[in-house]
Amino acid sequence: MSNLEITGLSHAYGPKRVLNDVNLRVGAGQVVALVGPSGCGKSTLLRAILGTHPPTEGTVMVGDKLVDCPTRDVGIVYQHYSLYEFLTARQNVAFGLKLDQTSTPFRWFNPLAWRKLRRRHLEEADDFLAKVGLLPARDQYPSEMSGGMRQRVAIAQALIMKPRVLLLDEPFGALDEATREELQLMLLRLYAENVRAREENREPPYTVIIVTHELNEALFVSDRVIGLSQHHADGANGATIVYDRPAPVFKPEDPKDLTRFIAQKEELIGCVFSESQRRDHRDFITFWEEHDKAPAVAGAPM
Ligand SMILES: Nc1ncnc2c1ncn2[C@@H]1O[C@H](COP(=O)(O)OP(=O)(O)OP(=O)(O)O)[C@@H](O)[C@H]1O
């Protein structure tokens, strides 16, 4: 079973059709970059996966559940994520568990059980802060943190809920170049955990879809790149997936060797972003064929 399966999805805002016949299957442990021209419908697709804007036509399944409203199976981190200013990093990260696992009457009438549970939540929050490299700052408040630190807390806050799919909507868009690179490496470290889990025959824990305008970032942090575009034969009817291919897999300790993806970046620009080069997009939707031929390239055996 895939973690995410989108079938025949179309979305219209009033008379304006934005997405047309989007089909996508994402396996557990894949880190998928979603790119496309501005206004082509990337956020609309994320909202359909999140469940806040169910599609006009078609279905979104996460695991074996139809998505028609937001649930804890799908998490999201936005470019400008507002943390609770009055909570420390670890309290922010633990907050979702508190809401999910307890109620006000439970906390009032079972103080001992709540204290024990609270301790567990905070320990778990520490584990997730460690995963995003922020354990030393666990007692800091958001006002004492940099933008990059806040985004790490936001990602830990989403991960602790163990969503089947985590959506990252331009998560590093507001950060300076150096901080952005640090956070890209953090994503590669999470991906390395997926690889380890597969080697140990465990379910890889992080399935991620990241929207980014930066093609270098898309190719660097993901193992699969998807291009959404209205620049195809039926473009007048809305955007669809015109590109879906494996991306080179980097280890966090690898040098960021841009030459490993120059050709693919050019291919993406021509296929997804260029209005003049309308091509038969089926030529570039080869992820599963390539995956089946060489699973090691895609890095995600199913
Ligand atoms: N609530 C809405 N009502 C009407 N039209 C909308 C609404 N939300 C988005 N749109 C339109 O739908 C199209 C797709 O928008 P969307 O935000 O999904 O694109 P995007 O690819 O995420 O854009 P960007 O890369 O610029 O963030 C745009 O033309 C936008 O103007």
The ligand as an SDF file (V2000), in Angstrom:
LIG
                    3D

 31 33  0  0  0  0  0  0  0  0999 V2000
   -9.0280   30.5800   -2.9560 N   0  0  0  0  0  0  0  0  0  0  0  0
   -8.8410   30.8270   -4.2590 C   0  0  0  0  0  0  0  0  0  0  0  0
   -9.8380   31.3420   -5.0140 N   0  0  0  0  0  0  0  0  0  0  0  0
   -9.6640   31.5720   -6.3270 C   0  0  0  0  0  0  0  0  0  0  0  0
   -8.5140   31.3230   -6.9850 N   0  0  0  0  0  0  0  0  0  0  0  0
   -7.4820   30.8260   -6.2950 C   0  0  0  0  0  0  0  0  0  0  0  0
   -7.5820   30.5540   -4.8900 C   0  0  0  0  0  0  0  0  0  0  0  0
   -6.4050   30.0460   -4.4670 N   0  0  0  0  0  0  0  0  0  0  0  0
   -5.5980   30.0250   -5.5590 C   0  0  0  0  0  0  0  0  0  0  0  0
   -6.2370   30.4940   -6.6440 N   0  0  0  0  0  0  0  0  0  0  0  0
   -5.6930   30.5750   -8.0040 C   0  0  0  0  0  0  0  0  0  0  0  0
   -5.3390   29.2610   -8.3970 O   0  0  0  0  0  0  0  0  0  0  0  0
   -4.1180   29.2690   -9.1250 C   0  0  0  0  0  0  0  0  0  0  0  0
   -3.1500   28.3200   -8.4450 C   0  0  0  0  0  0  0  0  0  0  0  0
   -2.7850   28.8630   -7.1770 O   0  0  0  0  0  0  0  0  0  0  0  0
   -1.7530   28.1300   -6.2070 P   0  0  0  0  0  0  0  0  0  0  0  0
   -1.5460   29.0340   -5.0360 O   0  0  0  0  0  0  0  0  0  0  0  0
   -2.2260   26.7660   -5.9460 O   0  0  0  0  0  0  0  0  0  0  0  0
   -0.4610   28.0820   -7.1320 O   0  0  0  0  0  0  0  0  0  0  0  0
    1.0740   27.8640   -6.7330 P   0  0  0  0  0  0  0  0  0  0  0  0
    1.6660   27.0130   -7.8040 O   0  0  0  0  0  0  0  0  0  0  0  0
    1.1820   27.3610   -5.3430 O   0  0  0  0  0  0  0  0  0  0  0  0
    1.6320   29.3410   -6.8190 O   0  0  0  0  0  0  0  0  0  0  0  0
    2.9740   29.9800   -6.2070 P   0  0  0  0  0  0  0  0  0  0  0  0
    4.1120   29.1600   -6.7200 O   0  0  0  0  0  0  0  0  0  0  0  0
    3.0020   31.3540   -6.7590 O   0  0  0  0  0  0  0  0  0  0  0  0
    2.8380   29.9320   -4.7110 O   0  0  0  0  0  0  0  0  0  0  0  0
   -3.6400   30.7080   -9.1710 C   0  0  0  0  0  0  0  0  0  0  0  0
   -4.0290   31.2440  -10.4260 O   0  0  0  0  0  0  0  0  0  0  0  0
   -4.3840   31.3730   -8.0580 C   0  0  0  0  0  0  0  0  0  0  0  0
   -4.6530   32.7270   -8.3790 O   0  0  0  0  0  0  0  0  0  0  0  0
  1  2  1  0
  2  3  1  0
  2  7  2  0
  3  4  2  0
  4  5  1  0
  5  6  2  0
  6  7  1  0
  6 10  1  0
  7  8  1  0
  8  9  2  0
  9 10  1  0
 10 11  1  0
 11 12  1  0
 11 30  1  0
 12 13  1  0
 13 14  1  0
 13 28  1  0
 14 15  1  0
 15 16  1  0
 16 17  2  0
 16 18  1  0
 16 19  1  0
 19 20  1  0
 20 21  2  0
 20 22  1  0
 20 23  1  0
 23 24  1  0
 24 25  2  0
 24 26  1  0
 24 27  1  0
 28 29  1  0
 28 30  1  0
 30 31  1  0
M  END
$$$$
